[in-house]
Amino acid sequence: MAVTRLKRKDRKNKARANNKQRIIKQLLATPVIKNVDVEALKAQFSVSTPATTTATATTTEAAAE
């Protein structure tokens, strides 16, 4: 009895295995964000926002004169 090879099924199985490996590699490649200092981030945004509001206030005062 001759051995027949299921070529289409073989390609499908290899593609499934490659896809699973690719998904695992992508998940492992994404960096995990740890120890984020939320207060420091809030301080950065609160520092930068008054600078823009004072600049717009001086611009509107100069335009009013």
Summary of the structure (lengths in Angstrom):
residues: 65
radius of gyration: 29.8
end to end distance: 100.8
largest distance: 100.8
contacts: 97
relative contact order: 0.05
helix: 77%
strand: 0%
